[in-house]
Amino acid sequence: MMAGVRIYLVRHGDAVPEEDAGSDRDRWLSPRGREAGRVLGRLLREQAVEPDAILCSPLPRAVQTAELLAIGLDYLGVVTSLRCLEPAAQPRIAGNAILTAGGSVIVVSHEPAISALGAYLLGVTAFPQFRTAQCCAIENGKPTFTARADLGQVLPLFVDG
């Protein structure tokens, strides 16, 4: 099912406080979050990531992160927002959407949904929590690397089952 599929799970960048936005749903990227999105795009470009699709939660901070990644990767397709990627989403529904989106898919979501999705896709009980503007790559059903904007580095990714 996951053979030949590359999935890049991303937690959105740092967002403004809830009190600035009026509600958690309406939070947008902070200046730090925007910069982290650009750094993450550069790190993924250095890893030769070429997405067939970019999927994201419809919340502004996820959409903005996805758009920054699209720019950084010269992605010319449509960034698609899916409700199944919202913070409280069930990973099974999101997993099905991802696996039909293409052979190389970037997914931008939130905690705890993004780590739950990682666990679901790998068939393990838990997946490490994501920092903001962090990407974890799953290639051919195995975790391969994590790109962290906060460190400006790409590191091997190990997940215990």
MARMAR-860803 format. One record per residue (C-alpha): residue number from 1; residue in one letter; chain; x, y, z. Coordinates in nm, 3 decimals. Example, Ala and Ser with C-alpha at 12.3 -4.5 7.8 and 13.67 -1.06 7.14 Angstrom:
BEGIN
MIMI,num,residuo,cadena,east,north,up
MIMI,1,A,A,1.230,-0.450,0.780 $
MIMI,2,S,A,1.367,-0.106,0.714 $
//
This chain:
BEGIN
MIMI,num,residuo,cadena,east,north,up
MIMI,1,M,A,0.000,0.000,0.000 $
MIMI,2,M,A,0.285,0.242,0.081 $
MIMI,3,A,A,0.539,0.102,-0.169 $
MIMI,4,G,A,0.673,0.380,-0.388 $
MIMI,5,V,A,0.486,0.647,-0.190 $
MIMI,6,R,A,0.666,0.940,-0.029 $
MIMI,7,I,A,0.475,1.131,0.236 $
MIMI,8,Y,A,0.614,1.441,0.402 $
MIMI,9,L,A,0.426,1.518,0.722 $
MIMI,10,V,A,0.462,1.880,0.834 $
MIMI,11,R,A,0.344,2.071,1.137 $
MIMI,12,H,A,0.260,2.432,1.055 $
MIMI,13,G,A,0.496,2.713,1.154 $
MIMI,14,D,A,0.472,2.922,1.472 $
MIMI,15,A,A,0.144,3.116,1.488 $
MIMI,16,V,A,0.028,3.433,1.661 $
MIMI,17,P,A,-0.133,3.390,2.004 $
MIMI,18,E,A,-0.501,3.302,2.021 $
MIMI,19,E,A,-0.583,3.635,2.187 $
MIMI,20,D,A,-0.439,3.822,1.885 $
MIMI,21,A,A,-0.643,3.618,1.637 $
MIMI,22,G,A,-0.967,3.601,1.837 $
MIMI,23,S,A,-0.986,3.221,1.820 $
MIMI,24,D,A,-0.755,2.922,1.778 $
MIMI,25,R,A,-0.907,2.846,1.435 $
MIMI,26,D,A,-0.817,3.191,1.303 $
MIMI,27,R,A,-0.450,3.200,1.408 $
MIMI,28,W,A,-0.207,3.293,1.130 $
MIMI,29,L,A,0.170,3.257,1.106 $
MIMI,30,S,A,0.385,3.488,1.314 $
MIMI,31,P,A,0.688,3.651,1.149 $
MIMI,32,R,A,0.899,3.374,1.309 $
MIMI,33,G,A,0.661,3.113,1.164 $
MIMI,34,R,A,0.687,3.265,0.816 $
MIMI,35,E,A,1.066,3.256,0.830 $
MIMI,36,A,A,1.059,2.896,0.955 $
MIMI,37,G,A,0.831,2.802,0.663 $
MIMI,38,R,A,1.085,2.947,0.420 $
MIMI,39,V,A,1.372,2.762,0.593 $
MIMI,40,L,A,1.176,2.435,0.583 $
MIMI,41,G,A,1.109,2.484,0.212 $
MIMI,42,R,A,1.483,2.527,0.153 $
MIMI,43,L,A,1.563,2.214,0.356 $
MIMI,44,L,A,1.310,2.009,0.157 $
MIMI,45,R,A,1.447,2.145,-0.171 $
MIMI,46,E,A,1.795,2.031,-0.061 $
MIMI,47,Q,A,1.646,1.682,-0.011 $
MIMI,48,A,A,1.512,1.691,-0.370 $
MIMI,49,V,A,1.149,1.679,-0.255 $
MIMI,50,E,A,0.923,1.721,-0.560 $
MIMI,51,P,A,0.560,1.687,-0.452 $
MIMI,52,D,A,0.279,1.567,-0.674 $
MIMI,53,A,A,0.036,1.721,-0.425 $
MIMI,54,I,A,0.037,1.953,-0.125 $
MIMI,55,L,A,-0.249,1.896,0.118 $
MIMI,56,C,A,-0.323,2.104,0.426 $
MIMI,57,S,A,-0.570,2.179,0.699 $
MIMI,58,P,A,-0.800,2.472,0.613 $
MIMI,59,L,A,-0.681,2.669,0.918 $
MIMI,60,P,A,-0.484,2.981,0.816 $
MIMI,61,R,A,-0.152,2.882,0.978 $
MIMI,62,A,A,-0.151,2.549,0.792 $
MIMI,63,V,A,-0.252,2.705,0.459 $
MIMI,64,Q,A,0.018,2.971,0.492 $
MIMI,65,T,A,0.282,2.711,0.577 $
MIMI,66,A,A,0.176,2.498,0.278 $
MIMI,67,E,A,0.194,2.802,0.049 $
MIMI,68,L,A,0.545,2.889,0.171 $
MIMI,69,L,A,0.656,2.530,0.105 $
MIMI,70,A,A,0.499,2.543,-0.242 $
MIMI,71,I,A,0.694,2.860,-0.322 $
MIMI,72,G,A,1.019,2.717,-0.182 $
MIMI,73,L,A,0.981,2.401,-0.391 $
MIMI,74,D,A,0.861,2.573,-0.712 $
MIMI,75,Y,A,0.541,2.368,-0.687 $
MIMI,76,L,A,0.298,2.488,-0.954 $
MIMI,77,G,A,-0.005,2.278,-0.856 $
MIMI,78,V,A,-0.295,2.372,-0.631 $
MIMI,79,V,A,-0.252,2.361,-0.254 $
MIMI,80,T,A,-0.558,2.162,-0.142 $
MIMI,81,S,A,-0.724,2.222,0.196 $
MIMI,82,L,A,-0.894,1.922,0.356 $
MIMI,83,R,A,-1.105,1.923,0.672 $
MIMI,84,C,A,-0.972,1.577,0.756 $
MIMI,85,L,A,-0.640,1.748,0.839 $
MIMI,86,E,A,-0.781,1.977,1.111 $
MIMI,87,P,A,-0.637,1.943,1.466 $
MIMI,88,A,A,-0.893,1.691,1.597 $
MIMI,89,A,A,-0.916,1.485,1.277 $
MIMI,90,Q,A,-0.915,1.106,1.264 $
MIMI,91,P,A,-0.600,0.971,1.098 $
MIMI,92,R,A,-0.774,0.696,0.898 $
MIMI,93,I,A,-0.973,0.945,0.688 $
MIMI,94,A,A,-0.669,1.165,0.628 $
MIMI,95,G,A,-0.457,0.859,0.546 $
MIMI,96,N,A,-0.697,0.751,0.273 $
MIMI,97,A,A,-0.698,1.101,0.120 $
MIMI,98,I,A,-0.319,1.117,0.122 $
MIMI,99,L,A,-0.269,0.777,-0.039 $
MIMI,100,T,A,-0.489,0.875,-0.334 $
MIMI,101,A,A,-0.328,1.219,-0.386 $
MIMI,102,G,A,-0.008,1.108,-0.561 $
MIMI,103,G,A,0.325,0.934,-0.522 $
MIMI,104,S,A,0.488,1.225,-0.339 $
MIMI,105,V,A,0.264,1.423,-0.104 $
MIMI,106,I,A,0.332,1.701,0.145 $
MIMI,107,V,A,0.076,1.714,0.427 $
MIMI,108,V,A,0.055,2.021,0.654 $
MIMI,109,S,A,-0.147,1.982,0.971 $
MIMI,110,H,A,-0.143,2.035,1.349 $
MIMI,111,E,A,-0.064,1.854,1.669 $
MIMI,112,P,A,-0.199,1.611,1.779 $
MIMI,113,A,A,-0.341,1.516,1.437 $
MIMI,114,I,A,-0.007,1.510,1.252 $
MIMI,115,S,A,0.170,1.275,1.494 $
MIMI,116,A,A,-0.141,1.053,1.509 $
MIMI,117,L,A,-0.132,1.042,1.129 $
MIMI,118,G,A,0.235,0.941,1.134 $
MIMI,119,A,A,0.159,0.657,1.375 $
MIMI,120,Y,A,-0.136,0.544,1.159 $
MIMI,121,L,A,0.066,0.547,0.836 $
MIMI,122,L,A,0.349,0.348,0.992 $
MIMI,123,G,A,0.119,0.110,1.182 $
MIMI,124,V,A,0.278,0.193,1.518 $
MIMI,125,T,A,0.118,0.295,1.846 $
MIMI,126,A,A,0.292,0.632,1.877 $
MIMI,127,F,A,0.487,0.880,1.667 $
MIMI,128,P,A,0.712,1.153,1.810 $
MIMI,129,Q,A,0.538,1.488,1.853 $
MIMI,130,F,A,0.627,1.749,1.594 $
MIMI,131,R,A,0.782,2.085,1.665 $
MIMI,132,T,A,0.646,2.378,1.464 $
MIMI,133,A,A,0.779,2.388,1.106 $
MIMI,134,Q,A,0.908,2.031,1.128 $
MIMI,135,C,A,0.876,1.775,0.851 $
MIMI,136,C,A,0.900,1.399,0.893 $
MIMI,137,A,A,0.948,1.195,0.577 $
MIMI,138,I,A,0.793,0.852,0.528 $
MIMI,139,E,A,0.927,0.688,0.215 $
MIMI,140,N,A,0.817,0.341,0.102 $
MIMI,141,G,A,0.645,0.286,0.437 $
MIMI,142,K,A,0.953,0.369,0.646 $
MIMI,143,P,A,1.057,0.686,0.830 $
MIMI,144,T,A,1.368,0.831,0.663 $
MIMI,145,F,A,1.446,1.187,0.773 $
MIMI,146,T,A,1.322,1.483,0.968 $
MIMI,147,A,A,1.379,1.842,0.858 $
MIMI,148,R,A,1.370,2.095,1.139 $
MIMI,149,A,A,1.349,2.464,1.061 $
MIMI,150,D,A,1.438,2.553,1.422 $
MIMI,151,L,A,1.776,2.380,1.378 $
MIMI,152,G,A,1.814,2.445,1.005 $
MIMI,153,Q,A,1.904,2.077,0.971 $
MIMI,154,V,A,1.794,1.747,0.823 $
MIMI,155,L,A,1.846,1.447,1.052 $
MIMI,156,P,A,1.777,1.072,1.027 $
MIMI,157,L,A,1.433,0.977,1.161 $
MIMI,158,F,A,1.387,0.674,1.382 $
MIMI,159,V,A,1.045,0.570,1.513 $
MIMI,160,D,A,0.995,0.295,1.768 $
MIMI,161,G,A,0.692,0.079,1.708 $
//
